[in-house]
Amino acid sequence: MTIRSARPEDAEFIAQTIQSSQRGYRSRGWFDVALGWPDAQCRDFIARIAVAQAVSMWHVSQFLIAEVEGRPAAAVCAVPAAGTGPAAWCAIEEVGRAAGLATTELDTIRRRGAYTRACWVQGGEGDWMIEHVATDPACRGRGLVQALIAHALEKGRAAGFRRTTISFLIGNEAAEKAYAKAGFVFAEEKRDPAFEAIIGAPGFRMFARAI
């Protein structure tokens, strides 16, 4: 296993990671709902965001990758929690306009994606945030997630942060066990019936730990 920073040529793998992590144990995630497109079209859009000029939490520069036998097998995003929302929308607008989406279509994406607002939880302005953790199913059980989280924590420590947060769907037991193993403990959760009607999970839970 080798841990390295993601590169532009990893965009497709990062897109798969984002889509898989957002879905968690459910069949749909944020991009699926907000875009409302077939899987391949969603992944292509996310891959474009991953290499856009606008740097968001979905950009390749924010990811660490675990390679197995020279191939990407798992990835994690590690960024300052501050300003992630506006940066994400800037990236969507850039890629959407480049793809020829009209303002009305972008407004529809924003409206459909707003379903998370009532129950999304993430770290505060001074926190380091870990997100989009996913492993290729063929490479699970090799300790890749724990190794990636350890590197992500060290990255945050080197940047001067003292606390890290990580959020996941309530009911994602595999994620909860993995993060507890990495030293995270429960910090907060939010539930919303409207969110549950769309996704099938009650809401989001956030874990935190000192670094």
C-alpha positions, 0 to 999 in steps of 0.5 A: 500500500502506498499513500499519495496525493491525488492527481488530475489523472485520478479524477474518475476515481475521485468521482467514484469515491465521492458518489460512493461516499455520499450514498453510504449504505443507501442507493442515492447520494447528494449528486444523484438527487441534485443532478437527477441524471443517470450514474455515468452522467453524474460521475462525468460531471463530478470528474469535471468538478474534480479538475475545475479551476474552482477548488472545492472539497471535491477537487483532486488537490484535496484528496489522498489516495491509497494505492494497492499494486500501483492502482487507486484503491481508496481515497479520502478528502481532508480540508478546512471546514470553513467555506466549503459550501460556497466553494462547492457551488462555485465549482458546480457553476463553473462546470455547469456553465462550461457544459452548457447548462442554463441559469434555470438548470443550475437553479434547479440543481441548487433547489434539489440539492437543498434537501440536506440543509435541515440535517447536515452537520460539519465542523466549525470554522476552526476545524479540520474536516475529513469527508468522502471516505470510500474504498474499492469493494475489491480492496476492503479489509486491508486497513486502507481507510485507517491508513488514509485517516492517519495521513489526513489527521497528520495533514491537519495537524501540520496545518495547525488544526486541533480538532477534526470532524467527520460526518456520515449518514445515520445508520451507516454502521460500517462507517461509524465503526471505522471512525470510532476505531480511528479515535473519533467520538460522537459529537452531534447529529441532526434528523429530518423527516423530509431528508429521510423520505428522499434518501432513506436515512434519518439524517447525519451524524458527526464524530470528532477527535483532537489532533 
